Amino acid sequence: MVKNTLRIILITVLSGILDFSYGQSVVKVRDSINNETIPFVHVLSPEGTILTVTDQYGNIDISSLPSDLEDFTIKLQHISFQSKKYTFTANDDVTILMQPNMLSPVLVEVTGESKEKTHIVLKGYFRSYQTQDGIPKFYSDGFIEYYIPLESKKKSLAPTNVIEHRTYVNKELLLQDEARSMNVSIESFGPPFLYERPTTEDITKMYSVERKDNQVVISDNDEVIGRVISSKETNVAVLSVDIDFTNKEKIKKAFGYMSRFEKFTHIEEYSPANHILLSNSFDNLIKKQDYRKLHFKHKSEKNFKVIELVHEFYITERNYIDDAKNQIGNLVDYNSVKYSSNYQKGFLQRIDDLNLTDLPANISMGLDNTLIDANDMNCSTCN
């Protein structure tokens, strides 16, 4: 019997953003320096699975935690803050403080000036992982370049050039996918998408924005969907946008499979911060993170699988160049190499030198045990 494989690649843009409030929460996460609430903090179990993500106001949805919180330990992670473990002592109201990363973990090297140049090239390190019910299915990381025209009026994906990378896969989960005569799989790993127009520019075109003290509040139909906040203490601005599909649940069906999106969060960090918050752009972007959560199953299965996807990018160099047409024509696009690994001696040391936030425990354990190099995996799903 001939098996057919259909691969779904997820591309999510900042459109049709919805807002969802968890209701009153008794657990709040704040910045230890300025006491601002911190949205979109990943709340991890001791095993490393994502239990929930804080909402726009730094609240943790306690319904996602055990009913008896006493002696329960969580780990908090955010791209702009130092990771923190917290152990509850009782089911009381608590405020958890997180320490900001006072400096970027990487020193961004700038070459050239934007004046009379046509493109900005953002070079840096990306890492991404995809889990299925908390089990790592894909992991990919490496060093990459984005070529972004300085005067682009289009919302097109910026061309990428992969310098070196590696991909790991979960053989057992992939073989389970292959077992069906019609295999529809969810795959979204690799570097995050960067568009030729800055996110801040798109936001001003699509949504209502209002300046309040040291932040800009982003709203859609009078519902708050995001913020741009600047900190004088760290000279950093952070853009946070939330897409939550919970209130308008839509199940999509194809080839006997069903999928339902739940959440998408988008974070960008800029330094040094531009005091005109919506003018922060590629010139001072230093980090970017996307998080997606969805549910997926075959009609014969009783329960949906929970699929979670994380994409991060840390900028190490920013180069301004002249006409890049010849260079763009010779770029190595990630999609052409994503099911393989190709990196040079010293690759792991170069990653360690970046001093990044540690990976969740389940991802680290997966890399040590269940995930294998894509170069060693031979399956139709990986072609």
N, C-alpha and C positions, 0 to 999 in steps of 0.2 A: 504494500500500500504506500502510495506516495504521500509524504507528509508535507503540509503547507505551513509555512511560518510567516506570521505577520508581526512586525515589530512596531510598536507605537513609540515614537519619540516625542517627548513633551516639550512644547514651547509655550511659555506663559508670559503674557505681556501685562503691563499695568493698565488694564481696561476693565470696565464693568466691576470695579472694586466694590465689595460689600463690607459692611461693618457688623460685628457681633459682640455683644457684651455678655460676659459670663454671669453677670449678676454680682451681688455683694460677695467679696472675698475677704478672708481674714488673714491672708498671708500676702505681704507686699514686699517688693524688691526695690531698693533705692540705691542711688549713688552715694558712696560714703563721704564724698567731698562736698557736693552741693545739695545733697538730699533730694535731688530730682528722682522721680520714679523711672524705672528702666523697662521699656517695652521689649518684648520678643526675646526674653531670656529663656534658653532651653533648660528645662527642669528634668534632670536625668535620675533614673533609678540607680541603686548601687551596681546593677549589672550593666548600666550604660544606655538603656533604652530611654527614648524621649517620652516622658509621662505627659508633659504638657508644655506650653509656651506662654509666658506672661502676656497679658493683654496690653492695650495701648497705655494703660495707667499703672503698669507694673504689678498687677494682681495675678496671683496664681489661682487657677481653678482647683479648689480643694477637692472637688468631686473626682478628680483624676488621681488623687492620692488615697492611701489606705484610710479607712474610717477612724482607726486609732493611730494617731500620729506619734504618740510617745515612743521615743527611741528610734524613730524612723529617720534614715539619713538620705538626703537628696544632694545632688551635685548641680550647681548652677553654672552655665556657660553662656558667654556672649562674646562676640567678636571684638568688642571694644573694652572688655573688662577682664580682670584676672578671674580664673575659675575659683569657685568656692564650694566647699562642702558645708552642709548645715544639718544638724541633728535636732529634731524636735524634742522638747522635754515635756510637752503637754499639748492638748488640743486648744491652746489659747491663741488669741490674736498675736501675730508676730510681724516684725519688720526685719528683713534681711538686708544687710549692707554689702555692696560689692565695690571693690577697689578698682578705679579706672586704670587702664594701661597709660601711664603718664607720658610715655613716648611711644611712637610707632615701633613695632618689633623689628622693622627693617628700616635702614637708612636709604631713602629714595635718592638715587643719583640722577641729576638732571643734566641733559646735554643739549646745548643750543638754546635758542629763544623762539617764542611763538611768532615774533614779528617776521613777516615775509616768508614764513614756512607754510607748507600745505597740509602736513599731517603731524599728529602726535602719536608716538609709538609707546604704548604702555607694556612694559616687560615685568614679569613677576612669576610668582608661584601659585598654582591652583591645586586644590584638593577637593574631592567630592566622594560621596558614598551614598549608596542606596540600600535600604533595609526592607525586609519583608517580615512582618510580625516581629520586629526587633532583631531579626537575624540578618547579618550583612550578606548582600547578594553581589554588589559591585563596589569596588574601590578604585579610584583613579587619581593620580596626581602628577605633577611635573611643572616644567618651566615653559612659559608661552608668551607670545607677543600679540597685542591687539593693534591694528593699524586703523586710526580714526582720523578722518578728514576734519580739519579745523573749521571749515565753513559749511558743513553738511546741513541741508535742510530736510533730509529724508530720515525716516525712522527705519533704517536698515541695519542688519547685524554687521558689526565691524569684522573685517577679515581677520583670521587668526593664523599664527605661525607657531607650530609646535617645535620647540627646541629639543627637549627630551621629556620622556614621560614613562609611566608604568601603569598597567591595569591589572587588577586582580578580580577573579570571579569565583562564585560559589558553585562548584561543579554539581553538587547534589541538587541544588535548586534549579539549575539550568536543565539538568536531565529530567527533572519533574515537568518542566515546561514542555520539553520535547515529546513527552509521552502521549500527548493528545494529537489526533490526526490533524486538527486545525489549532495551531498554537498561536495565541495572541499574548504577547508579553509587554510589560511596561518597562521601558529603559530610559533613564534620564541621568546619566552620569557624565562627568567631564567638566571642563571649565564653564563658568557661568556665562550667560549671554551678556555682551556689552553692545549697545546700539550706538549708531553714529551720532545721535543726538543725546545730550546729557539728560539724565532722569529728571533733574530739577527743571529743565526747560519743558519737558513733557507735562510735568505736574501743573505748571502754570497755565498750560493750554487746555488741560482736561478737567481741572478741579478748582474749587474755591480755596483761596489761601488767605490767611489772616495773621498778621504779626501780633504776637502777645509776649511782651517782655523779651526774654532771650530765646524765643522760639517762634517758629511759623507753624500754625495749625492747618492741616490739609483736610478738607471736608468734601463729601460727595452727597448732595441732597440733604445738607444740614447734619449729616452724620460724620463724625471724626474718623478718618481712615489712616491718618499718619501725622508725623511731626518732623520738623527739622529743628534740632536743638544745638546750641553752641555752649561750650564751657570755657569761661575765662581762665580757669585754673589750668586746664590742659591744652587750651588753644585748639580744640578739636570741635568740629561740627558733625552731627550724626543725623542722617536721613533714615526714617523708619516708616514703612508703609505696610499695611495689613490688608490682605484679601481673605475674607472668611466666608465660605459658602454654606455655612450651617443653616442659616435662616431660610435659604432658598435652595434646598437640596434638589439636585437634578441628577437622575441616574441615566447614563448613556449606555446604549446597548449596541453590540456589533459582534456577529459571528458566534453568538451564544455566550458572550462575555458581557459583564456589566461593570461600570466604573462610576465612582462618585467622588468628586473633589470635596475636600474639607477645608484646607487652609493653605495660604501662601503668604510668607513674610519676606520682606525685602529690606536690607540694611546696607547703607553706604556710609563710609567714614571719610572725612576730609580734614587735612591738616597741612599748613596752618589754616585755620578757619577764616573764611571770608565773612566779614561782619554783615554783608548783604547776603543773608542765608541762602536764598534761592539763586545766587550767583556762584555757589560752589559747584565745581565742574571737574572735567578731566585734568585740569591744571593742578588740582590739589587732592584728587581722589587717592586714597591710600589703601582702602580695604572695601570688599564687597562680599555680601553673603545672601544667598537665597535659600529658603526652606519651604518645601512642599509636602503636604500630607493628603493622601487619597485612599480610597477603598476600591478593591478590585476582586472579582470572582467569576468563575464559570457558573452557568445556570444550574449545573448538576451539584455544585458545592453548596453546603448549608450556610456557611459564614463567609463574609468578605475578608480578604487579606488586607492588612494595613500596610501601605507602601509609604515610606518616608524618604525624602531626597534632600541632600544638603550639598550646596555648591559654594565654594569660597575662592576668593582671589586676593592676593597680597602683592601690592606693587613694589618693585625693587628699583626700577629705572624708568625714567620718563624722558624720551628723546623727541626733539622737534626736528623734522627733516623736510627736505624739498620734495618735489614731485616723486611720489612713491609708486607710480604705475609699474615700472619694471620689477621692483621688489615684490609688489603684491602678486604679480603673475607667477612668482616662483615660491609662494608660501606653502607650507605643509599644513593643510587643514586638519583639525582634530578628527573629524569624522572619518577621514581616510586611514587613520592609524589607531582608533580608539580600542580595537580588540587585539592590541599587541602591546609590547613594552620595548622601549629603546632608550637607554640612558647610559651615561658615561661614568667612568670611575670618579668617585667623590660625590656622587649624586646625593646619597643619604647624609653626608656631612654638610652639604650645602643647605639641605632642608633643616638640619639641626641648628645651623648657624642663624636661622631666621627667628628662633626662639618663640615659636607660635604656641597658641593654646593647645593643650594636649587633646588627643582624640578621645571620644567616649570609650568606656571600657569594652563595650561589645565590639566596636570596630577594631580596637587594638588586639583583642583576643582573636577576632576573625583573621587578622593579618598573620597572627602567629599560628593559627590552627586550621581553620576551614577554608580560607581563601587561597587560591593558587594563581600563579602568574598566567595571564591570558596566553602567553606564548606556549604554555604547556597544555592548553585546553583545546580539544578538537571536537567541536559540536556544531551542528547546523545553525543553532541560535547565535553563535559567535561569528558567523561569516558576514 
